[in-house]
């Protein structure tokens, strides 16, 4: 399953996505792809014009991923899972490397997870993800917040 979505930030640059906890596939730790676009506009077809100023990924802590292993539909996934510290693209730097801060009931992850990260991007940059595989890691704010 591939999920796609677009959200516009508010005046302070905040954005909220409501989605499912991602599963895993061969060769990668659990992650979601991200792009930040500037200079365009929202249309009935999505977002048009402008440019991509950031391409990257956000990652999920091992404890949270392990908590999903016994919960349907994740329990039916027979693909060998790659641990976060084994992922070839995750830089291992925590929040500055795109590791989401997660809040959830550790005994009942199926009740939901809230993930958050504060990141900074250069709105004048152009990054189509053509550099290193997976794009670049976000630049975390010196003081991450909810």
BADOZA-689660 format. One record per atom (N, C-alpha, C): residue number from 0; x negated, y negated, z negated. Coordinates in steps of 0.1 Angstrom, whole numbers. Each point is the difference from the previous one (the first is absolute). Last residue first. Layout:
N
   num      c1      c2      c3
   NUM       X       Y       Z
...
END
This chain:
146
   num      c1      c2      c3
   145     -63    -202    -203
   145      12       8       4
   145       7      -9      10
   144     -53      -5      -5
   144      12      -3      -8
   144      11       8       6
   143     -59      -8      -1
   143      12       6       6
   143      12      -2      -9
   142     -45     -27       6
   142       9       3     -11
   142      13       6       6
   141     -37     -12      29
   141      -7       2     -13
   141       9       4     -11
   140      14      14      49
   140      -1     -12      -7
   140      -8       2     -13
   139      -9      30      44
   139       9      -1     -12
   139      -2     -14      -6
   138      -5      19      51
   138      -8      -7     -10
   138       9      -3     -12
   137       5      42      36
   137       4     -13      -4
   137     -10      -6      -9
   136     -16      36      36
   136       7       0     -13
   136       4     -15      -3
   135      -5      19      51
   135      -8      -5     -11
   135       9       1     -13
   134       6      33      44
   134       0     -14      -3
   134      -8      -3     -13
   133       6      43      24
   133      10      -3     -11
   133       0     -15      -3
   132     -43      17      23
   132      12       8       0
   132       9      -4     -12
   131     -33     -38      19
   131      -1      13      -7
   131      13       7       0
   130       6     -36      32
   130     -13       2      -6
   130      -1      14      -6
   129      40     -20      20
   129      -9       6       9
   129     -14       3      -5
   128      42     -23     -18
   128      -3      13      -5
   128     -10       7       9
   127      15     -46       4
   127       9      10       6
   127      -2      14      -5
   126      -9     -54     -15
   126      -4      14      -2
   126      10      10       5
   125     -14     -56      -5
   125       6       9       9
   125      -6      14      -3
   124       6     -50     -30
   124      -8      11       5
   124       8       8      11
   123      16     -37     -29
   123      -6      -4      13
   123      -8      11       7
   122      20       3     -45
   122      11      -1      10
   122      -5      -4      14
   121     -23      29     -40
   121      -3     -12       7
   121      10      -2      11
   120       8      26     -48
   120      -4       2      14
   120      -3     -14       6
   119       8      28     -51
   119      -2     -12       7
   119      -4       4      14
   118      29      25     -43
   118     -11       0      10
   118       0     -14       7
   117      23      33     -43
   117      -2     -14       5
   117     -12       0       9
   116      37      40     -16
   116     -14      -4       2
   116       0     -15       4
   115      34      46     -19
   115      -3     -14       3
   115     -15      -3       2
   114      45      40      -6
   114     -14      -3       3
   114      -2     -15       3
   113      36      37     -25
   113      -2     -14       5
   113     -15      -1       2
   112      36      44      -2
   112     -13      -6      -2
   112       0     -14       5
   111      38      43     -15
   111      -5     -11       8
   111     -13      -5      -5
   110      26      40     -12
   110       8     -11      -4
   110      -4     -13       7
   109     -24      42       1
   109      11       0      10
   109      10     -11      -3
   108     -38      11     -28
   108      -4      -9      11
   108      12      -1      10
   107      -6      16     -50
   107      11       1       9
   107      -3     -10      12
   106     -30       5     -37
   106       7      13      -1
   106      11       2      10
   105     -25     -41      -4
   105     -10      11       3
   105       6      14      -1
   104      22     -48      13
   104       1       9     -11
   104      -9      12       3
   103     -14     -47      22
   103      10      10       1
   103       1       9     -13
   102     -30     -41      30
   102       8       1     -12
   102      11      11       2
   101     -50     -18      25
   101      12       7       0
   101       6       0     -14
   100     -37     -26      36
   100       3       2     -15
   100      14       6       0
    99     -34       6      43
    99      11      -7      -6
    99       1       3     -15
    98     -43      -3      34
    98       7       9      -9
    98      11      -7      -7
    97     -34     -18      32
    97      14       3       5
    97       7      10      -9
    96     -45     -20      -6
    96       0       9      12
    96      14       4       4
    95      -8     -28     -38
    95      -6      -7      11
    95       0       9      13
    94      17      20     -41
    94       9     -10       6
    94      -7      -7      12
    93     -28      40     -10
    93      12      -3      -8
    93       8     -10       8
    92     -40      21      17
    92      -2     -12      -8
    92      12      -4      -8
    91     -12      35      35
    91      -2       4     -14
    91      -2     -12      -9
    90      11       5      50
    90     -13      -5      -4
    90      -3       3     -15
    89      30      26      40
    89       2      -7     -13
    89     -13      -4      -5
    88       2      27      39
    88       2     -14       2
    88       2      -8     -13
    87      -6      49       3
    87     -11      -6       8
    87       1     -16       1
    86      19      34     -40
    86       4      -6      12
    86     -11      -8       7
    85       0      24     -43
    85      -5       7      11
    85       4      -6      13
    84      15     -16     -43
    84     -15      -1       0
    84      -7       8      11
    83      48       2      -6
    83      -4     -14       3
    83     -15      -1       1
    82      21      47      12
    82      -1      -8     -12
    82      -5     -14       4
    81      26      36      32
    81     -13      -6      -3
    81       1      -9     -12
    80      31      45      15
    80      -1     -14      -3
    80     -14      -5      -2
    79      25      41      30
    79     -10      -3     -11
    79      -2     -14      -2
    78      47      20      17
    78     -13      -5       5
    78      -9      -2     -11
    77      47      14      -2
    77     -11      10      -1
    77     -13      -5       5
    76      49     -19     -20
    76     -11      -4       8
    76     -11      10      -2
    75      42      -2     -25
    75       0       9      12
    75     -12      -3      10
    74       8     -26     -41
    74      -3      14      -4
    74       0      10      12
    73      15     -46       4
    73     -15       1       0
    73      -4      15      -4
    72      46     -21       2
    72      -4       9      10
    72     -16       3       0
    71      17       4     -42
    71       5       0      14
    71       1     -14       5
    70     -35      14     -39
    70      14      -6       2
    70       3       1      15
    69     -43      12     -22
    69      11       9      -4
    69      14      -4       2
    68     -39     -27      11
    68      -2      13       6
    68      11      10      -3
    67      -8     -47     -16
    67      10       3      10
    67       0      14       5
    66     -31     -18     -32
    66      13       1      -6
    66      11       3      10
    65     -45      -8      14
    65       1      13      -7
    65      14       2      -6
    64     -11     -42      17
    64       2      10      11
    64       2      14      -6
    63     -10     -35     -30
    63      14      -1       6
    63       2      10      11
    62     -43      -2     -19
    62      10       5     -10
    62      14      -1       5
    61     -36     -17      27
    61       1      14      -1
    61      10       5     -10
    60       4     -49      24
    60      -8       7     -10
    60       3      15      -1
    59       7     -31      45
    59       7       4     -12
    59      -9       8     -10
    58      -7     -41      43
    58      -1      14      -5
    58       7       2     -13
    57      -1     -33      48
    57       1       0     -14
    57       0      15      -5
    56     -20     -28      46
    56       7      11      -6
    56       1      -3     -15
    55      -7     -31      49
    55      -7       7     -10
    55       9      11      -6
    54      -7     -48      32
    54       4      13       2
    54      -7       9     -10
    53      11     -56      13
    53      -5      10      -9
    53       6      14       4
    52      10     -40      24
    52     -12      -5      -7
    52      -6      10     -10
    51      32      -3      48
    51      -3       8     -12
    51     -12      -6      -6
    50      34     -30      31
    50     -11       9       0
    50      -1       8     -13
    49      39     -30      33
    49      -9       0     -11
    49     -12      10       2
    48      49      10      21
    48     -10     -11       0
    48     -10       1     -11
    47      45      25     -10
    47      -6      -3      13
    47      -9     -12      -1
    46      29      41     -30
    46      -8     -12      -1
    46      -7      -3      13
    45      46      27      -2
    45     -10       1     -11
    45      -8     -13      -1
    44      38       6      30
    44      -9      12       3
    44     -11       2     -11
    43      31     -37      -1
    43       8      13      -1
    43      -8      12       3
    42     -28     -40     -19
    42      10       1      10
    42       8      12      -2
    41     -39     -35     -25
    41       8      12      -1
    41      11      -1      11
    40     -50     -23       4
    40      13      -2      -6
    40       8      13       1
    39     -55     -20      -2
    39      11       5       9
    39      13      -3      -7
    38     -45      -8     -20
    38       2      -8      12
    38      11       4      10
    37     -25      36     -33
    37       3     -14      -2
    37       2      -6      14
    36      -3      52     -28
    36       1      -8      12
    36       3     -15      -4
    35     -20      50     -22
    35       5     -13      -3
    35       0      -8      13
    34       1      55     -16
    34      -5     -10      10
    34       7     -14      -5
    33     -10      56     -18
    33       5     -14      -1
    33      -6      -8      11
    32       9      56     -18
    32      -7     -10       9
    32       7     -14      -2
    31      -5      42     -37
    31       9      -6       9
    31      -8     -11       8
    30     -12      49     -29
    30      -1     -14       2
    30      11      -5       9
    29     -26      47     -25
    29      13      -7       2
    29      -2     -15       1
    28     -40      31      17
    28       7      -2     -12
    28      13      -7       2
    27     -23      30      39
    27       1     -13      -6
    27       7       1     -14
    26      -7      38      32
    26     -12      -8       1
    26       0     -14      -7
    25      46      27      13
    25     -14       5       1
    25     -10     -11       1
    24      45     -14     -23
    24      -3       7      12
    24     -15       4       0
    23      44     -19     -37
    23     -14       1       5
    23      -1       9      12
    22      40     -35     -23
    22      -6      14      -1
    22     -14       0       4
    21      29     -43     -22
    21      -5       7      12
    21      -5      14      -3
    20      41     -28     -23
    20     -14       3      -3
    20      -6       7      12
    19      40     -33      11
    19      -2      13      -7
    19     -15       1      -4
    18      25     -48       4
    18      -2      11       9
    18      -2      13      -8
    17       5     -58       1
    17       6      11      -7
    17       0      12      10
    16     -28     -50      -6
    16       4      11       8
    16       7      10      -9
    15     -15     -56      -2
    15       4      13      -7
    15       5      10      11
    14     -32     -50      -7
    14       8       9       8
    14       3      13      -8
    13     -22     -55      -4
    13       4      13      -6
    13       8       7      10
    12     -18     -46       3
    12      -8      10       6
    12       3      14      -6
    11      22     -44      -9
    11     -12       2      -8
    11      -9      12       6
    10      42     -12      19
    10      -8     -12       1
    10     -13       1      -8
     9      19      46      17
     9       8     -11      -5
     9     -10     -12       1
     8      -4      42      34
     8      -4      -5     -13
     8       9     -11      -4
     7      15      40      34
     7      -6     -14       0
     7      -3      -3     -15
     6       2      50      24
     6       6      -9      -9
     6      -7     -14       1
     5       7      53      25
     5      -6     -14       1
     5       8      -8     -10
     4     -11      56      14
     4       8     -11      -5
     4      -7     -13       1
     3       0      59       9
     3      -4     -13       5
     3       9     -11      -6
     2     -15      57      -4
     2       9     -11      -5
     2      -7     -13       5
     1      -1      55      12
     1      -7     -12       1
     1      10     -11      -4
     0      -5      57      -5
     0       8     -12       0
     0      -9     -12       0
END
